[in-house]
Amino acid sequence: MEHYLFIYVHLFLFLTKQIFKSIFTVTKDLTKAFPAKAFRELGMHTVAAIDTLAPDVDGDIKGCIRVLIHTTKDLKKVNHIYLDDAKNLRPDR
């Protein structure tokens, strides 16, 4: 899990002062760690972060962490990142 959070933090490092909230959802099979806690341990102490359980939907991928970032920065283009099997969640991207 830290591997993915590491990627997440580095991709948005330039926005650190503009990120004010992150919401993490996890599938029910992820039971060993809290993504928001790992997020804070990677240095994101001033950003509000919360974990929640994703709905248990038949056919959903296992081991999935979704992240929603709230920022004050006016983004002209948003780059949505899908890793591994999560790419199947949005085949249109």
PDB file of N, CA, C and O in Angstrom:
ATOM      1  N   MET A   1       0.827  -1.188   0.000  1.00  0.00           N
ATOM      2  CA  MET A   1       0.000   0.000   0.000  1.00  0.00           C
ATOM      3  C   MET A   1       0.876   1.258   0.000  1.00  0.00           C
ATOM      4  O   MET A   1       0.565   2.227  -0.692  1.00  0.00           O
ATOM      5  N   GLU A   2       1.959   1.246   0.767  1.00  0.00           N
ATOM      6  CA  GLU A   2       2.812   2.430   0.812  1.00  0.00           C
ATOM      7  C   GLU A   2       3.389   2.751  -0.559  1.00  0.00           C
ATOM      8  O   GLU A   2       3.630   3.915  -0.877  1.00  0.00           O
ATOM      9  N   HIS A   3       3.611   1.717  -1.373  1.00  0.00           N
ATOM     10  CA  HIS A   3       4.137   1.940  -2.719  1.00  0.00           C
ATOM     11  C   HIS A   3       3.214   2.877  -3.500  1.00  0.00           C
ATOM     12  O   HIS A   3       3.678   3.830  -4.126  1.00  0.00           O
ATOM     13  N   TYR A   4       1.927   2.608  -3.462  1.00  0.00           N
ATOM     14  CA  TYR A   4       0.978   3.430  -4.200  1.00  0.00           C
ATOM     15  C   TYR A   4       0.831   4.816  -3.588  1.00  0.00           C
ATOM     16  O   TYR A   4       0.698   5.801  -4.313  1.00  0.00           O
ATOM     17  N   LEU A   5       0.853   4.901  -2.274  1.00  0.00           N
ATOM     18  CA  LEU A   5       0.775   6.210  -1.640  1.00  0.00           C
ATOM     19  C   LEU A   5       2.026   7.030  -1.941  1.00  0.00           C
ATOM     20  O   LEU A   5       1.950   8.249  -2.097  1.00  0.00           O
ATOM     21  N   PHE A   6       3.173   6.364  -2.023  1.00  0.00           N
ATOM     22  CA  PHE A   6       4.417   7.047  -2.374  1.00  0.00           C
ATOM     23  C   PHE A   6       4.285   7.682  -3.759  1.00  0.00           C
ATOM     24  O   PHE A   6       4.658   8.838  -3.957  1.00  0.00           O
ATOM     25  N   ILE A   7       3.754   6.922  -4.708  1.00  0.00           N
ATOM     26  CA  ILE A   7       3.535   7.448  -6.067  1.00  0.00           C
ATOM     27  C   ILE A   7       2.575   8.627  -6.005  1.00  0.00           C
ATOM     28  O   ILE A   7       2.821   9.669  -6.613  1.00  0.00           O
ATOM     29  N   TYR A   8       1.492   8.462  -5.278  1.00  0.00           N
ATOM     30  CA  TYR A   8       0.482   9.506  -5.144  1.00  0.00           C
ATOM     31  C   TYR A   8       1.086  10.792  -4.595  1.00  0.00           C
ATOM     32  O   TYR A   8       0.867  11.871  -5.144  1.00  0.00           O
ATOM     33  N   VAL A   9       1.838  10.675  -3.520  1.00  0.00           N
ATOM     34  CA  VAL A   9       2.417  11.861  -2.889  1.00  0.00           C
ATOM     35  C   VAL A   9       3.392  12.549  -3.828  1.00  0.00           C
ATOM     36  O   VAL A   9       3.383  13.776  -3.932  1.00  0.00           O
ATOM     37  N   HIS A  10       4.220  11.798  -4.503  1.00  0.00           N
ATOM     38  CA  HIS A  10       5.200  12.412  -5.394  1.00  0.00           C
ATOM     39  C   HIS A  10       4.558  13.048  -6.624  1.00  0.00           C
ATOM     40  O   HIS A  10       5.042  14.067  -7.117  1.00  0.00           O
ATOM     41  N   LEU A  11       3.492  12.464  -7.116  1.00  0.00           N
ATOM     42  CA  LEU A  11       2.807  13.064  -8.260  1.00  0.00           C
ATOM     43  C   LEU A  11       2.182  14.408  -7.909  1.00  0.00           C
ATOM     44  O   LEU A  11       2.060  15.289  -8.761  1.00  0.00           O
ATOM     45  N   PHE A  12       1.788  14.556  -6.653  1.00  0.00           N
ATOM     46  CA  PHE A  12       1.114  15.782  -6.239  1.00  0.00           C
ATOM     47  C   PHE A  12       1.957  16.634  -5.299  1.00  0.00           C
ATOM     48  O   PHE A  12       1.442  17.540  -4.644  1.00  0.00           O
ATOM     49  N   LEU A  13       3.253  16.342  -5.234  1.00  0.00           N
ATOM     50  CA  LEU A  13       4.129  17.078  -4.332  1.00  0.00           C
ATOM     51  C   LEU A  13       4.095  18.576  -4.605  1.00  0.00           C
ATOM     52  O   LEU A  13       4.130  19.381  -3.675  1.00  0.00           O
ATOM     53  N   PHE A  14       4.027  18.949  -5.880  1.00  0.00           N
ATOM     54  CA  PHE A  14       4.004  20.373  -6.222  1.00  0.00           C
ATOM     55  C   PHE A  14       2.720  21.053  -5.767  1.00  0.00           C
ATOM     56  O   PHE A  14       2.651  22.282  -5.736  1.00  0.00           O
ATOM     57  N   LEU A  15       1.715  20.279  -5.418  1.00  0.00           N
ATOM     58  CA  LEU A  15       0.436  20.838  -4.963  1.00  0.00           C
ATOM     59  C   LEU A  15       0.276  20.800  -3.449  1.00  0.00           C
ATOM     60  O   LEU A  15      -0.790  21.137  -2.934  1.00  0.00           O
ATOM     61  N   THR A  16       1.311  20.398  -2.736  1.00  0.00           N
ATOM     62  CA  THR A  16       1.184  20.140  -1.310  1.00  0.00           C
ATOM     63  C   THR A  16       0.429  21.235  -0.574  1.00  0.00           C
ATOM     64  O   THR A  16      -0.432  20.933   0.252  1.00  0.00           O
ATOM     65  N   LYS A  17       0.724  22.475  -0.847  1.00  0.00           N
ATOM     66  CA  LYS A  17       0.052  23.558  -0.126  1.00  0.00           C
ATOM     67  C   LYS A  17      -1.348  23.818  -0.657  1.00  0.00           C
ATOM     68  O   LYS A  17      -2.122  24.536  -0.023  1.00  0.00           O
ATOM     69  N   GLN A  18      -1.685  23.253  -1.799  1.00  0.00           N
ATOM     70  CA  GLN A  18      -3.024  23.452  -2.346  1.00  0.00           C
ATOM     71  C   GLN A  18      -3.969  22.286  -2.076  1.00  0.00           C
ATOM     72  O   GLN A  18      -5.175  22.417  -2.286  1.00  0.00           O
ATOM     73  N   ILE A  19      -3.452  21.151  -1.617  1.00  0.00           N
ATOM     74  CA  ILE A  19      -4.319  20.032  -1.260  1.00  0.00           C
ATOM     75  C   ILE A  19      -4.845  20.283   0.149  1.00  0.00           C
ATOM     76  O   ILE A  19      -4.063  20.495   1.076  1.00  0.00           O
ATOM     77  N   PHE A  20      -6.158  20.261   0.312  1.00  0.00           N
ATOM     78  CA  PHE A  20      -6.690  20.473   1.659  1.00  0.00           C
ATOM     79  C   PHE A  20      -7.449  19.270   2.194  1.00  0.00           C
ATOM     80  O   PHE A  20      -7.797  19.236   3.374  1.00  0.00           O
ATOM     81  N   LYS A  21      -7.715  18.272   1.334  1.00  0.00           N
ATOM     82  CA  LYS A  21      -8.432  17.103   1.831  1.00  0.00           C
ATOM     83  C   LYS A  21      -8.224  15.939   0.875  1.00  0.00           C
ATOM     84  O   LYS A  21      -8.186  16.127  -0.341  1.00  0.00           O
ATOM     85  N   SER A  22      -8.090  14.735   1.426  1.00  0.00           N
ATOM     86  CA  SER A  22      -8.034  13.507   0.636  1.00  0.00           C
ATOM     87  C   SER A  22      -8.955  12.480   1.256  1.00  0.00           C
ATOM     88  O   SER A  22      -8.972  12.298   2.473  1.00  0.00           O
ATOM     89  N   ILE A  23      -9.714  11.815   0.420  1.00  0.00           N
ATOM     90  CA  ILE A  23     -10.608  10.760   0.868  1.00  0.00           C
ATOM     91  C   ILE A  23     -10.145   9.453   0.224  1.00  0.00           C
ATOM     92  O   ILE A  23      -9.974   9.377  -0.993  1.00  0.00           O
ATOM     93  N   PHE A  24      -9.947   8.441   1.040  1.00  0.00           N
ATOM     94  CA  PHE A  24      -9.526   7.136   0.565  1.00  0.00           C
ATOM     95  C   PHE A  24     -10.662   6.152   0.767  1.00  0.00           C
ATOM     96  O   PHE A  24     -11.245   6.090   1.849  1.00  0.00           O
ATOM     97  N   THR A  25     -10.986   5.372  -0.277  1.00  0.00           N
ATOM     98  CA  THR A  25     -11.907   4.263  -0.103  1.00  0.00           C
ATOM     99  C   THR A  25     -11.128   2.985  -0.351  1.00  0.00           C
ATOM    100  O   THR A  25     -10.251   2.941  -1.213  1.00  0.00           O
ATOM    101  N   VAL A  26     -11.449   1.943   0.406  1.00  0.00           N
ATOM    102  CA  VAL A  26     -10.778   0.653   0.252  1.00  0.00           C
ATOM    103  C   VAL A  26     -11.822  -0.437   0.100  1.00  0.00           C
ATOM    104  O   VAL A  26     -12.919  -0.348   0.651  1.00  0.00           O
ATOM    105  N   THR A  27     -11.463  -1.474  -0.658  1.00  0.00           N
ATOM    106  CA  THR A  27     -12.339  -2.632  -0.757  1.00  0.00           C
ATOM    107  C   THR A  27     -12.237  -3.435   0.533  1.00  0.00           C
ATOM    108  O   THR A  27     -11.244  -3.346   1.255  1.00  0.00           O
ATOM    109  N   LYS A  28     -13.268  -4.217   0.813  1.00  0.00           N
ATOM    110  CA  LYS A  28     -13.370  -4.867   2.123  1.00  0.00           C
ATOM    111  C   LYS A  28     -12.257  -5.862   2.407  1.00  0.00           C
ATOM    112  O   LYS A  28     -12.061  -6.233   3.564  1.00  0.00           O
ATOM    113  N   ASP A  29     -11.519  -6.309   1.395  1.00  0.00           N
ATOM    114  CA  ASP A  29     -10.448  -7.271   1.613  1.00  0.00           C
ATOM    115  C   ASP A  29      -9.158  -6.628   2.131  1.00  0.00           C
ATOM    116  O   ASP A  29      -8.242  -7.337   2.547  1.00  0.00           O
ATOM    117  N   LEU A  30      -9.078  -5.317   2.110  1.00  0.00           N
ATOM    118  CA  LEU A  30      -7.894  -4.622   2.620  1.00  0.00           C
ATOM    119  C   LEU A  30      -8.103  -4.330   4.104  1.00  0.00           C
ATOM    120  O   LEU A  30      -8.844  -3.420   4.476  1.00  0.00           O
ATOM    121  N   THR A  31      -7.444  -5.113   4.932  1.00  0.00           N
ATOM    122  CA  THR A  31      -7.709  -5.052   6.371  1.00  0.00           C
ATOM    123  C   THR A  31      -6.464  -4.829   7.223  1.00  0.00           C
ATOM    124  O   THR A  31      -6.561  -4.860   8.450  1.00  0.00           O
ATOM    125  N   LYS A  32      -5.314  -4.609   6.626  1.00  0.00           N
ATOM    126  CA  LYS A  32      -4.068  -4.545   7.406  1.00  0.00           C
ATOM    127  C   LYS A  32      -3.580  -3.135   7.703  1.00  0.00           C
ATOM    128  O   LYS A  32      -2.711  -2.964   8.559  1.00  0.00           O
ATOM    129  N   ALA A  33      -4.108  -2.122   7.027  1.00  0.00           N
ATOM    130  CA  ALA A  33      -3.601  -0.763   7.241  1.00  0.00           C
ATOM    131  C   ALA A  33      -4.652   0.260   6.838  1.00  0.00           C
ATOM    132  O   ALA A  33      -5.586  -0.037   6.092  1.00  0.00           O
ATOM    133  N   PHE A  34      -4.474   1.466   7.349  1.00  0.00           N
ATOM    134  CA  PHE A  34      -5.321   2.599   6.988  1.00  0.00           C
ATOM    135  C   PHE A  34      -4.566   3.469   5.988  1.00  0.00           C
ATOM    136  O   PHE A  34      -3.499   3.986   6.322  1.00  0.00           O
ATOM    137  N   PRO A  35      -5.084   3.651   4.766  1.00  0.00           N
ATOM    138  CA  PRO A  35      -4.385   4.491   3.799  1.00  0.00           C
ATOM    139  C   PRO A  35      -4.147   5.920   4.295  1.00  0.00           C
ATOM    140  O   PRO A  35      -3.081   6.482   4.043  1.00  0.00           O
ATOM    141  N   ALA A  36      -5.110   6.514   4.991  1.00  0.00           N
ATOM    142  CA  ALA A  36      -4.936   7.894   5.474  1.00  0.00           C
ATOM    143  C   ALA A  36      -3.789   7.981   6.481  1.00  0.00           C
ATOM    144  O   ALA A  36      -3.070   8.979   6.526  1.00  0.00           O
ATOM    145  N   LYS A  37      -3.625   6.948   7.276  1.00  0.00           N
ATOM    146  CA  LYS A  37      -2.519   6.928   8.234  1.00  0.00           C
ATOM    147  C   LYS A  37      -1.183   6.856   7.491  1.00  0.00           C
ATOM    148  O   LYS A  37      -0.247   7.582   7.825  1.00  0.00           O
ATOM    149  N   ALA A  38      -1.096   5.994   6.500  1.00  0.00           N
ATOM    150  CA  ALA A  38       0.130   5.898   5.698  1.00  0.00           C
ATOM    151  C   ALA A  38       0.406   7.218   4.984  1.00  0.00           C
ATOM    152  O   ALA A  38       1.560   7.632   4.868  1.00  0.00           O
ATOM    153  N   PHE A  39      -0.641   7.877   4.508  1.00  0.00           N
ATOM    154  CA  PHE A  39      -0.541   9.186   3.860  1.00  0.00           C
ATOM    155  C   PHE A  39       0.112  10.194   4.805  1.00  0.00           C
ATOM    156  O   PHE A  39       1.012  10.933   4.406  1.00  0.00           O
ATOM    157  N   ARG A  40      -0.342  10.220   6.051  1.00  0.00           N
ATOM    158  CA  ARG A  40       0.239  11.131   7.042  1.00  0.00           C
ATOM    159  C   ARG A  40       1.680  10.744   7.367  1.00  0.00           C
ATOM    160  O   ARG A  40       2.535  11.615   7.528  1.00  0.00           O
ATOM    161  N   GLU A  41       1.950   9.451   7.462  1.00  0.00           N
ATOM    162  CA  GLU A  41       3.310   8.989   7.760  1.00  0.00           C
ATOM    163  C   GLU A  41       4.295   9.337   6.653  1.00  0.00           C
ATOM    164  O   GLU A  41       5.502   9.386   6.891  1.00  0.00           O
ATOM    165  N   LEU A  42       3.792   9.579   5.448  1.00  0.00           N
ATOM    166  CA  LEU A  42       4.645   9.994   4.338  1.00  0.00           C
ATOM    167  C   LEU A  42       4.845  11.500   4.312  1.00  0.00           C
ATOM    168  O   LEU A  42       5.426  12.031   3.366  1.00  0.00           O
ATOM    169  N   GLY A  43       4.369  12.195   5.344  1.00  0.00           N
ATOM    170  CA  GLY A  43       4.645  13.616   5.472  1.00  0.00           C
ATOM    171  C   GLY A  43       3.495  14.554   5.194  1.00  0.00           C
ATOM    172  O   GLY A  43       3.670  15.769   5.287  1.00  0.00           O
ATOM    173  N   MET A  44       2.344  14.049   4.862  1.00  0.00           N
ATOM    174  CA  MET A  44       1.200  14.908   4.551  1.00  0.00           C
ATOM    175  C   MET A  44       0.416  15.202   5.829  1.00  0.00           C
ATOM    176  O   MET A  44      -0.743  14.806   5.959  1.00  0.00           O
ATOM    177  N   HIS A  45       1.055  15.899   6.768  1.00  0.00           N
ATOM    178  CA  HIS A  45       0.469  16.147   8.091  1.00  0.00           C
ATOM    179  C   HIS A  45      -0.563  17.265   8.113  1.00  0.00           C
ATOM    180  O   HIS A  45      -1.435  17.274   8.981  1.00  0.00           O
ATOM    181  N   THR A  46      -0.485  18.196   7.189  1.00  0.00           N
ATOM    182  CA  THR A  46      -1.389  19.343   7.220  1.00  0.00           C
ATOM    183  C   THR A  46      -2.644  19.129   6.367  1.00  0.00           C
ATOM    184  O   THR A  46      -3.501  20.010   6.290  1.00  0.00           O
ATOM    185  N   VAL A  47      -2.750  17.982   5.738  1.00  0.00           N
ATOM    186  CA  VAL A  47      -3.877  17.694   4.853  1.00  0.00           C
ATOM    187  C   VAL A  47      -4.875  16.790   5.582  1.00  0.00           C
ATOM    188  O   VAL A  47      -4.500  15.748   6.119  1.00  0.00           O
ATOM    189  N   ALA A  48      -6.136  17.192   5.595  1.00  0.00           N
ATOM    190  CA  ALA A  48      -7.178  16.343   6.174  1.00  0.00           C
ATOM    191  C   ALA A  48      -7.301  15.078   5.327  1.00  0.00           C
ATOM    192  O   ALA A  48      -7.340  15.145   4.098  1.00  0.00           O
ATOM    193  N   ALA A  49      -7.362  13.934   5.990  1.00  0.00           N
ATOM    194  CA  ALA A  49      -7.459  12.662   5.274  1.00  0.00           C
ATOM    195  C   ALA A  49      -8.360  11.718   6.059  1.00  0.00           C
ATOM    196  O   ALA A  49      -8.312  11.673   7.288  1.00  0.00           O
ATOM    197  N   ILE A  50      -9.175  10.971   5.338  1.00  0.00           N
ATOM    198  CA  ILE A  50     -10.090  10.034   5.985  1.00  0.00           C
ATOM    199  C   ILE A  50     -10.202   8.777   5.125  1.00  0.00           C
ATOM    200  O   ILE A  50     -10.097   8.829   3.900  1.00  0.00           O
ATOM    201  N   ASP A  51     -10.418   7.650   5.797  1.00  0.00           N
ATOM    202  CA  ASP A  51     -10.647   6.373   5.130  1.00  0.00           C
ATOM    203  C   ASP A  51     -12.120   6.013   5.223  1.00  0.00           C
ATOM    204  O   ASP A  51     -12.806   6.371   6.181  1.00  0.00           O
ATOM    205  N   THR A  52     -12.589   5.300   4.210  1.00  0.00           N
ATOM    206  CA  THR A  52     -13.946   4.776   4.247  1.00  0.00           C
ATOM    207  C   THR A  52     -13.978   3.472   3.453  1.00  0.00           C
ATOM    208  O   THR A  52     -13.123   3.233   2.600  1.00  0.00           O
ATOM    209  N   LEU A  53     -14.952   2.650   3.737  1.00  0.00           N
ATOM    210  CA  LEU A  53     -15.097   1.374   3.058  1.00  0.00           C
ATOM    211  C   LEU A  53     -15.919   1.564   1.786  1.00  0.00           C
ATOM    212  O   LEU A  53     -17.005   2.142   1.814  1.00  0.00           O
ATOM    213  N   ALA A  54     -15.385   1.068   0.675  1.00  0.00           N
ATOM    214  CA  ALA A  54     -16.110   1.143  -0.596  1.00  0.00           C
ATOM    215  C   ALA A  54     -17.301   0.185  -0.551  1.00  0.00           C
ATOM    216  O   ALA A  54     -17.259  -0.806   0.177  1.00  0.00           O
ATOM    217  N   PRO A  55     -18.347   0.458  -1.304  1.00  0.00           N
ATOM    218  CA  PRO A  55     -19.483  -0.469  -1.346  1.00  0.00           C
ATOM    219  C   PRO A  55     -19.026  -1.844  -1.838  1.00  0.00           C
ATOM    220  O   PRO A  55     -18.169  -1.936  -2.717  1.00  0.00           O
ATOM    221  N   ASP A  56     -19.584  -2.889  -1.283  1.00  0.00           N
ATOM    222  CA  ASP A  56     -19.252  -4.255  -1.683  1.00  0.00           C
ATOM    223  C   ASP A  56     -20.116  -4.619  -2.886  1.00  0.00           C
ATOM    224  O   ASP A  56     -21.252  -5.064  -2.724  1.00  0.00           O
ATOM    225  N   VAL A  57     -19.584  -4.433  -4.084  1.00  0.00           N
ATOM    226  CA  VAL A  57     -20.328  -4.639  -5.320  1.00  0.00           C
ATOM    227  C   VAL A  57     -19.811  -5.899  -6.010  1.00  0.00           C
ATOM    228  O   VAL A  57     -18.603  -6.073  -6.164  1.00  0.00           O
ATOM    229  N   ASP A  58     -20.721  -6.771  -6.422  1.00  0.00           N
ATOM    230  CA  ASP A  58     -20.323  -7.981  -7.146  1.00  0.00           C
ATOM    231  C   ASP A  58     -19.504  -7.609  -8.371  1.00  0.00           C
ATOM    232  O   ASP A  58     -19.878  -6.715  -9.130  1.00  0.00           O
ATOM    233  N   GLY A  59     -18.380  -8.303  -8.561  1.00  0.00           N
ATOM    234  CA  GLY A  59     -17.554  -8.082  -9.738  1.00  0.00           C
ATOM    235  C   GLY A  59     -16.536  -6.964  -9.597  1.00  0.00           C
ATOM    236  O   GLY A  59     -15.736  -6.741 -10.505  1.00  0.00           O
ATOM    237  N   ASP A  60     -16.551  -6.257  -8.476  1.00  0.00           N
ATOM    238  CA  ASP A  60     -15.561  -5.197  -8.266  1.00  0.00           C
ATOM    239  C   ASP A  60     -14.182  -5.823  -8.095  1.00  0.00           C
ATOM    240  O   ASP A  60     -14.065  -6.969  -7.660  1.00  0.00           O
ATOM    241  N   ILE A  61     -13.149  -5.078  -8.433  1.00  0.00           N
ATOM    242  CA  ILE A  61     -11.798  -5.599  -8.268  1.00  0.00           C
ATOM    243  C   ILE A  61     -11.442  -5.648  -6.788  1.00  0.00           C
ATOM    244  O   ILE A  61     -11.955  -4.867  -5.986  1.00  0.00           O
ATOM    245  N   LYS A  62     -10.580  -6.554  -6.447  1.00  0.00           N
ATOM    246  CA  LYS A  62     -10.140  -6.719  -5.059  1.00  0.00           C
ATOM    247  C   LYS A  62      -8.873  -5.902  -4.827  1.00  0.00           C
ATOM    248  O   LYS A  62      -8.128  -5.614  -5.765  1.00  0.00           O
ATOM    249  N   GLY A  63      -8.639  -5.536  -3.590  1.00  0.00           N
ATOM    250  CA  GLY A  63      -7.409  -4.830  -3.230  1.00  0.00           C
ATOM    251  C   GLY A  63      -7.319  -3.444  -3.828  1.00  0.00           C
ATOM    252  O   GLY A  63      -6.237  -3.009  -4.223  1.00  0.00           O
ATOM    253  N   CYS A  64      -8.431  -2.748  -3.901  1.00  0.00           N
ATOM    254  CA  CYS A  64      -8.472  -1.443  -4.572  1.00  0.00           C
ATOM    255  C   CYS A  64      -8.556  -0.300  -3.558  1.00  0.00           C
ATOM    256  O   CYS A  64      -9.401  -0.304  -2.663  1.00  0.00           O
ATOM    257  N   ILE A  65      -7.677   0.659  -3.718  1.00  0.00           N
ATOM    258  CA  ILE A  65      -7.724   1.906  -2.949  1.00  0.00           C
ATOM    259  C   ILE A  65      -8.022   3.020  -3.937  1.00  0.00           C
ATOM    260  O   ILE A  65      -7.284   3.233  -4.899  1.00  0.00           O
ATOM    261  N   ARG A  66      -9.109   3.724  -3.685  1.00  0.00           N
ATOM    262  CA  ARG A  66      -9.446   4.880  -4.518  1.00  0.00           C
ATOM    263  C   ARG A  66      -9.143   6.133  -3.712  1.00  0.00           C
ATOM    264  O   ARG A  66      -9.342   6.160  -2.497  1.00  0.00           O
ATOM    265  N   VAL A  67      -8.660   7.172  -4.391  1.00  0.00           N
ATOM    266  CA  VAL A  67      -8.290   8.412  -3.717  1.00  0.00           C
ATOM    267  C   VAL A  67      -8.989   9.577  -4.408  1.00  0.00           C
ATOM    268  O   VAL A  67      -8.934   9.712  -5.630  1.00  0.00           O
ATOM    269  N   LEU A  68      -9.640  10.407  -3.620  1.00  0.00           N
ATOM    270  CA  LEU A  68     -10.252  11.635  -4.110  1.00  0.00           C
ATOM    271  C   LEU A  68      -9.513  12.796  -3.461  1.00  0.00           C
ATOM    272  O   LEU A  68      -9.463  12.907  -2.236  1.00  0.00           O
ATOM    273  N   ILE A  69      -8.942  13.654  -4.291  1.00  0.00           N
ATOM    274  CA  ILE A  69      -8.154  14.784  -3.789  1.00  0.00           C
ATOM    275  C   ILE A  69      -8.962  16.062  -3.963  1.00  0.00           C
ATOM    276  O   ILE A  69      -9.486  16.334  -5.043  1.00  0.00           O
ATOM    277  N   HIS A  70      -9.057  16.831  -2.906  1.00  0.00           N
ATOM    278  CA  HIS A  70      -9.693  18.144  -2.963  1.00  0.00           C
ATOM    279  C   HIS A  70      -8.570  19.181  -2.916  1.00  0.00           C
ATOM    280  O   HIS A  70      -7.729  19.164  -2.017  1.00  0.00           O
ATOM    281  N   THR A  71      -8.572  20.070  -3.887  1.00  0.00           N
ATOM    282  CA  THR A  71      -7.506  21.059  -3.986  1.00  0.00           C
ATOM    283  C   THR A  71      -8.082  22.446  -4.230  1.00  0.00           C
ATOM    284  O   THR A  71      -9.186  22.593  -4.754  1.00  0.00           O
ATOM    285  N   THR A  72      -7.327  23.446  -3.847  1.00  0.00           N
ATOM    286  CA  THR A  72      -7.739  24.826  -4.104  1.00  0.00           C
ATOM    287  C   THR A  72      -7.176  25.325  -5.423  1.00  0.00           C
ATOM    288  O   THR A  72      -7.534  26.413  -5.875  1.00  0.00           O
ATOM    289  N   LYS A  73      -6.309  24.553  -6.043  1.00  0.00           N
ATOM    290  CA  LYS A  73      -5.664  24.960  -7.287  1.00  0.00           C
ATOM    291  C   LYS A  73      -6.645  24.827  -8.444  1.00  0.00           C
ATOM    292  O   LYS A  73      -7.394  23.854  -8.525  1.00  0.00           O
ATOM    293  N   ASP A  74      -6.634  25.798  -9.326  1.00  0.00           N
ATOM    294  CA  ASP A  74      -7.460  25.756 -10.526  1.00  0.00           C
ATOM    295  C   ASP A  74      -6.732  24.906 -11.563  1.00  0.00           C
ATOM    296  O   ASP A  74      -5.775  25.358 -12.192  1.00  0.00           O
ATOM    297  N   LEU A  75      -7.190  23.692 -11.729  1.00  0.00           N
ATOM    298  CA  LEU A  75      -6.532  22.774 -12.653  1.00  0.00           C
ATOM    299  C   LEU A  75      -7.192  22.841 -14.022  1.00  0.00           C
ATOM    300  O   LEU A  75      -8.401  22.646 -14.150  1.00  0.00           O
ATOM    301  N   LYS A  76      -6.406  23.112 -15.021  1.00  0.00           N
ATOM    302  CA  LYS A  76      -6.928  23.137 -16.391  1.00  0.00           C
ATOM    303  C   LYS A  76      -7.138  21.720 -16.908  1.00  0.00           C
ATOM    304  O   LYS A  76      -8.066  21.453 -17.671  1.00  0.00           O
ATOM    305  N   LYS A  77      -6.262  20.818 -16.480  1.00  0.00           N
ATOM    306  CA  LYS A  77      -6.347  19.436 -16.910  1.00  0.00           C
ATOM    307  C   LYS A  77      -6.058  18.545 -15.712  1.00  0.00           C
ATOM    308  O   LYS A  77      -5.098  18.767 -14.974  1.00  0.00           O
ATOM    309  N   VAL A  78      -6.897  17.538 -15.530  1.00  0.00           N
ATOM    310  CA  VAL A  78      -6.715  16.588 -14.442  1.00  0.00           C
ATOM    311  C   VAL A  78      -6.234  15.276 -15.052  1.00  0.00           C
ATOM    312  O   VAL A  78      -6.807  14.785 -16.024  1.00  0.00           O
ATOM    313  N   ASN A  79      -5.191  14.725 -14.480  1.00  0.00           N
ATOM    314  CA  ASN A  79      -4.658  13.452 -14.949  1.00  0.00           C
ATOM    315  C   ASN A  79      -5.094  12.360 -13.982  1.00  0.00           C
ATOM    316  O   ASN A  79      -4.527  12.224 -12.898  1.00  0.00           O
ATOM    317  N   HIS A  80      -6.088  11.591 -14.368  1.00  0.00           N
ATOM    318  CA  HIS A  80      -6.571  10.500 -13.534  1.00  0.00           C
ATOM    319  C   HIS A  80      -5.621   9.321 -13.698  1.00  0.00           C
ATOM    320  O   HIS A  80      -5.286   8.941 -14.820  1.00  0.00           O
ATOM    321  N   ILE A  81      -5.187   8.744 -12.585  1.00  0.00           N
ATOM    322  CA  ILE A  81      -4.210   7.668 -12.624  1.00  0.00           C
ATOM    323  C   ILE A  81      -4.872   6.379 -12.185  1.00  0.00           C
ATOM    324  O   ILE A  81      -5.483   6.315 -11.118  1.00  0.00           O
ATOM    325  N   TYR A  82      -4.749   5.353 -13.010  1.00  0.00           N
ATOM    326  CA  TYR A  82      -5.294   4.035 -12.707  1.00  0.00           C
ATOM    327  C   TYR A  82      -4.143   3.038 -12.783  1.00  0.00           C
ATOM    328  O   TYR A  82      -3.531   2.872 -13.838  1.00  0.00           O
ATOM    329  N   LEU A  83      -3.848   2.374 -11.665  1.00  0.00           N
ATOM    330  CA  LEU A  83      -2.752   1.418 -11.608  1.00  0.00           C
ATOM    331  C   LEU A  83      -3.282  -0.012 -11.650  1.00  0.00           C
ATOM    332  O   LEU A  83      -4.365  -0.300 -11.140  1.00  0.00           O
ATOM    333  N   ASP A  84      -2.518  -0.889 -12.254  1.00  0.00           N
ATOM    334  CA  ASP A  84      -2.797  -2.326 -12.275  1.00  0.00           C
ATOM    335  C   ASP A  84      -4.220  -2.601 -12.749  1.00  0.00           C
ATOM    336  O   ASP A  84      -4.633  -2.069 -13.779  1.00  0.00           O
ATOM    337  N   ASP A  85      -4.978  -3.421 -12.019  1.00  0.00           N
ATOM    338  CA  ASP A  85      -6.335  -3.800 -12.443  1.00  0.00           C
ATOM    339  C   ASP A  85      -7.320  -2.643 -12.385  1.00  0.00           C
ATOM    340  O   ASP A  85      -8.399  -2.725 -12.972  1.00  0.00           O
ATOM    341  N   ALA A  86      -6.976  -1.579 -11.697  1.00  0.00           N
ATOM    342  CA  ALA A  86      -7.877  -0.424 -11.619  1.00  0.00           C
ATOM    343  C   ALA A  86      -8.087   0.201 -12.994  1.00  0.00           C
ATOM    344  O   ALA A  86      -9.066   0.918 -13.202  1.00  0.00           O
ATOM    345  N   LYS A  87      -7.191  -0.058 -13.927  1.00  0.00           N
ATOM    346  CA  LYS A  87      -7.356   0.450 -15.295  1.00  0.00           C
ATOM    347  C   LYS A  87      -8.661  -0.054 -15.898  1.00  0.00           C
ATOM    348  O   LYS A  87      -9.243   0.600 -16.763  1.00  0.00           O
ATOM    349  N   ASN A  88      -9.119  -1.215 -15.443  1.00  0.00           N
ATOM    350  CA  ASN A  88     -10.383  -1.776 -15.953  1.00  0.00           C
ATOM    351  C   ASN A  88     -11.608  -1.032 -15.441  1.00  0.00           C
ATOM    352  O   ASN A  88     -12.703  -1.211 -15.973  1.00  0.00           O
ATOM    353  N   LEU A  89     -11.440  -0.200 -14.418  1.00  0.00           N
ATOM    354  CA  LEU A  89     -12.576   0.556 -13.875  1.00  0.00           C
ATOM    355  C   LEU A  89     -13.054   1.630 -14.863  1.00  0.00           C
ATOM    356  O   LEU A  89     -14.240   1.957 -14.912  1.00  0.00           O
ATOM    357  N   ARG A  90     -12.128   2.163 -15.637  1.00  0.00           N
ATOM    358  CA  ARG A  90     -12.454   3.222 -16.599  1.00  0.00           C
ATOM    359  C   ARG A  90     -11.819   2.914 -17.957  1.00  0.00           C
ATOM    360  O   ARG A  90     -10.806   3.514 -18.317  1.00  0.00           O
ATOM    361  N   PRO A  91     -12.404   1.990 -18.703  1.00  0.00           N
ATOM    362  CA  PRO A  91     -11.820   1.628 -20.003  1.00  0.00           C
ATOM    363  C   PRO A  91     -11.848   2.787 -21.007  1.00  0.00           C
ATOM    364  O   PRO A  91     -11.158   2.741 -22.025  1.00  0.00           O
ATOM    365  N   ASP A  92     -12.639   3.817 -20.724  1.00  0.00           N
ATOM    366  CA  ASP A  92     -12.712   4.981 -21.619  1.00  0.00           C
ATOM    367  C   ASP A  92     -11.525   5.902 -21.471  1.00  0.00           C
ATOM    368  O   ASP A  92     -11.399   6.847 -22.250  1.00  0.00           O
ATOM    369  N   ARG A  93     -10.644   5.674 -20.507  1.00  0.00           N
ATOM    370  CA  ARG A  93      -9.491   6.555 -20.283  1.00  0.00           C
ATOM    371  C   ARG A  93      -8.217   5.894 -20.722  1.00  0.00           C
ATOM    372  O   ARG A  93      -7.144   6.486 -20.609  1.00  0.00           O
TER     373      ARG A  93
END
